[in-house]
Amino acid sequence: MPRRKKEDSQEFIKFLGTAGARFVMIRQLRASGGLWISSCGKHILIDPGPGSIVRCASSKPKLDPSMLDAIILTHRHLDHANDINVMIEAMTEGGFKKRGIVFCPPDALEEDPVILRHVRNFVERFEILEENTTYQVGDFKFSTGRRHIHPAITYGLKFKIKDTSVSLIADTKYFKELIDCYKTDIIIICVVFYEPRPGIDHLCLSDAEELIREIKPKQAILTHFGMTMLRAKPHIQAEELKHKLGIDVIAAYDGMTLEF
């Protein structure tokens, strides 16, 4: 299994932030910089929320956003997408080097776009995310599953790093088809609420427990915490799930690195 290490490596996932929803993001009780993946010689940033560029600069070792090959938005909400424009500028060195791919749902580019028109010509190309589709950045491949149940068009992701399959279960209301969509060795789950919040399309801890129980991954990582999860102390909740389910469950923290 991947190891949690502070130092850099050629194949890794780094959590530039573990904040979920508005108030943890606004108060920066946890950072909201997204996920950085380095694999197959490519560097990919997922969901650059507020402070993503700052988290790259403060990372130890530093992460150079001009080395990015692609940026992926799971959806357009600001806790996932606020820094998309500055990260496009960074990836393209202020627009002077036309390079990189941006993957995003269509509503990130349509009326009231989160990706500004003046940066769109900076990148090599845009690719629109759709259901059950595979995409490629060099030798790094990732795929979407079913569209999530969320106010914005939202997709989770599946990919491989070396021989390990990984899935990111992005914001969504729980529905049973998620189980078949995300059968991988490692599942990263956005767990905003400690208890269910009817009418709000986010996962809670009991939803995460059901997903882990049914998917049976080698490792489950909880992240994207809202206020109620922070109050419940995510590391304690993860430890309890680990003993209850007999599966390695951990709570991500800002700056955590999984090395492959």
Buried (B, 14 or more C-beta within 10 A) or exposed (E): EBEEEEEBBEBBBBBBBBBBBBEBBEEEBBBBBBBBBBBBEBBBBBBBBBBBBBBBEBBEEEBEBBEBBBBBBBBBBBBBBBBBBBBBBBBBEEBEEEBBBBBBBEBBBEEEBBBEEEBBEBBBEBBBBEEEEEBBBEEBBBBBBBBBBBEBBBBBBBBBBEEBBBBBBBBBBBEEEBBEBBBBBBBBBBBBBBEBEEEBBBBBBBBBBBBBBEBEBBBBBBBBBBBBBBEBEBEEBBBBBBEEBEBBBBBBBBBBBBBB
